[in-house]
Amino acid sequence: MESLPERRGPSLTWIRNPSEKLLVAKAEGWNGMVSIRLEIPEDAEQIRDLLRACFPGYAEADLVEALRRDGDIVLSLVAEEKDTVLGCIVFSRLTVTGDEATFPAVALAPLAVYAEYQQQGVATRLVREAHACLAAMDERLCIVLGEPTYYGRFGYSNRRASGFTSDYQSPYLLALSFGAAPWDGRLDYPPAFRLLDGDDAPLQADHRV
Ligand SMILES: CC(C)(COP(=O)(O)OP(=O)(O)OC[C@H]1O[C@@H](n2cnc3c(N)ncnc32)[C@H](O)[C@@H]1OP(=O)(O)O)[C@@H](O)C(=O)NCCC(=O)NCCS
């Protein structure tokens, strides 16, 4: 039997099955109370509450709902404790348009953890678990507009992103690749990002983590 793509995260092993659906094969080696899992439809309201609490205004909460409605979410994970969502991370489809071809990449936004659960490594686990999952899905390029000192610890760099054309090109535009992926081209974000042009829009060139 053909072996399946498999990637290990901090506490889960992500396997892509032949129908392209993701399966979490193992959830061992983590004894803490906070678990990480794929978002399910019932999480939507708790995710909205989380994003309202972690960011000023409605922009991030509206963004995630619009991405979900448009079918542009590639991966969404939640951290939960006792059926309560306390953190989330969302990756949506972003296209790199070059002179001759387009390349499917993903945009990381948003990442959030309730204040009372911060500084305990929850976001770190969400990011690392998501990267393992994305690699198992054969995603190769992640883009984020964030704080280099924070995202740098996961391998994101402005150097990797500096060749892309984007309205958000700045020292805070960061990229991470898992494999062969373009170094230049235009970054086309999903339409949901264009709906958000207010002062509290999540993507601004001076945006921090
Ligand atoms: C950013 C955030 C997700 C981190 O969550 P967390 O679970 O506390 O993160 P971790 O425990 O894994 O990591 C904590 C580390 O992140 C660092 N960090 C947190 N916010 C930071 C920021 N804005 N800039 C730089 N570093 C930051 C902390 O200093 C800490 O560093 P240390 O490990 O050297 O002590 C959380 O603070 C949050 O939800 N903030 C509000 C929403 C937000 O800004 N999201 C990111 C933009 S989409």
The ligand as an SDF file (V2000), in Angstrom:
LIG
                    3D

 48 50  0  0  0  0  0  0  0  0999 V2000
    0.0770   36.9460   20.0120 C   0  0  0  0  0  0  0  0  0  0  0  0
   -0.6260   35.8740   20.8230 C   0  0  0  0  0  0  0  0  0  0  0  0
   -1.4460   34.9870   19.9000 C   0  0  0  0  0  0  0  0  0  0  0  0
    0.4320   35.0190   21.5520 C   0  0  0  0  0  0  0  0  0  0  0  0
   -0.2490   34.0110   22.2830 O   0  0  0  0  0  0  0  0  0  0  0  0
    0.4680   33.1990   23.4730 P   0  0  0  0  0  0  0  0  0  0  0  0
   -0.2710   31.9310   23.6500 O   0  0  0  0  0  0  0  0  0  0  0  0
    0.6520   34.0620   24.6590 O   0  0  0  0  0  0  0  0  0  0  0  0
    1.8750   32.9100   22.8390 O   0  0  0  0  0  0  0  0  0  0  0  0
    2.9850   31.9210   23.3950 P   0  0  0  0  0  0  0  0  0  0  0  0
    2.7370   31.6410   24.8500 O   0  0  0  0  0  0  0  0  0  0  0  0
    3.1080   30.7620   22.5030 O   0  0  0  0  0  0  0  0  0  0  0  0
    4.2700   32.7980   23.2180 O   0  0  0  0  0  0  0  0  0  0  0  0
    4.4630   33.8970   24.0690 C   0  0  0  0  0  0  0  0  0  0  0  0
    5.6310   34.6900   23.5090 C   0  0  0  0  0  0  0  0  0  0  0  0
    5.1310   35.5390   22.4750 O   0  0  0  0  0  0  0  0  0  0  0  0
    5.6400   36.8280   22.6760 C   0  0  0  0  0  0  0  0  0  0  0  0
    4.7220   37.8240   22.1280 N   0  0  0  0  0  0  0  0  0  0  0  0
    3.4010   37.9370   22.3520 C   0  0  0  0  0  0  0  0  0  0  0  0
    2.9190   39.0270   21.7040 N   0  0  0  0  0  0  0  0  0  0  0  0
    3.9740   39.5910   21.0580 C   0  0  0  0  0  0  0  0  0  0  0  0
    4.1170   40.7430   20.2280 C   0  0  0  0  0  0  0  0  0  0  0  0
    3.1110   41.5390   19.9430 N   0  0  0  0  0  0  0  0  0  0  0  0
    5.3510   40.9930   19.7310 N   0  0  0  0  0  0  0  0  0  0  0  0
    6.4020   40.1950   19.9810 C   0  0  0  0  0  0  0  0  0  0  0  0
    6.3290   39.1040   20.7840 N   0  0  0  0  0  0  0  0  0  0  0  0
    5.1180   38.8180   21.3070 C   0  0  0  0  0  0  0  0  0  0  0  0
    5.7170   36.9250   24.2030 C   0  0  0  0  0  0  0  0  0  0  0  0
    6.6010   37.9610   24.5860 O   0  0  0  0  0  0  0  0  0  0  0  0
    6.2740   35.5580   24.5730 C   0  0  0  0  0  0  0  0  0  0  0  0
    7.6630   35.5530   24.3750 O   0  0  0  0  0  0  0  0  0  0  0  0
    8.6330   34.5650   25.2130 P   0  0  0  0  0  0  0  0  0  0  0  0
    8.2870   33.1610   24.7570 O   0  0  0  0  0  0  0  0  0  0  0  0
   10.0060   34.9670   24.7730 O   0  0  0  0  0  0  0  0  0  0  0  0
    8.3190   34.8030   26.6430 O   0  0  0  0  0  0  0  0  0  0  0  0
   -1.5390   36.5000   21.9060 C   0  0  0  0  0  0  0  0  0  0  0  0
   -0.7660   37.4190   22.6520 O   0  0  0  0  0  0  0  0  0  0  0  0
   -2.7550   37.2320   21.3500 C   0  0  0  0  0  0  0  0  0  0  0  0
   -3.7950   36.6230   21.1010 O   0  0  0  0  0  0  0  0  0  0  0  0
   -2.6360   38.5440   21.1580 N   0  0  0  0  0  0  0  0  0  0  0  0
   -3.7660   39.3630   20.6860 C   0  0  0  0  0  0  0  0  0  0  0  0
   -4.0980   39.0490   19.2380 C   0  0  0  0  0  0  0  0  0  0  0  0
   -2.9110   39.2080   18.3020 C   0  0  0  0  0  0  0  0  0  0  0  0
   -2.2140   40.2120   18.3310 O   0  0  0  0  0  0  0  0  0  0  0  0
   -2.7190   38.1750   17.4340 N   0  0  0  0  0  0  0  0  0  0  0  0
   -1.6420   38.1310   16.4690 C   0  0  0  0  0  0  0  0  0  0  0  0
   -1.9330   38.8900   15.2010 C   0  0  0  0  0  0  0  0  0  0  0  0
   -2.9420   38.0410   14.0340 S   0  0  0  0  0  0  0  0  0  0  0  0
  1  2  1  0
  2  3  1  0
  2  4  1  0
  2 36  1  0
  4  5  1  0
  5  6  1  0
  6  7  2  0
  6  8  1  0
  6  9  1  0
  9 10  1  0
 10 11  2  0
 10 12  1  0
 10 13  1  0
 13 14  1  0
 14 15  1  0
 15 16  1  0
 15 30  1  0
 16 17  1  0
 17 18  1  0
 17 28  1  0
 18 19  1  0
 18 27  1  0
 19 20  2  0
 20 21  1  0
 21 22  1  0
 21 27  2  0
 22 23  1  0
 22 24  2  0
 24 25  1  0
 25 26  2  0
 26 27  1  0
 28 29  1  0
 28 30  1  0
 30 31  1  0
 31 32  1  0
 32 33  2  0
 32 34  1  0
 32 35  1  0
 36 37  1  0
 36 38  1  0
 38 39  2  0
 38 40  1  0
 40 41  1  0
 41 42  1  0
 42 43  1  0
 43 44  2  0
 43 45  1  0
 45 46  1  0
 46 47  1  0
 47 48  1  0
M  END
$$$$
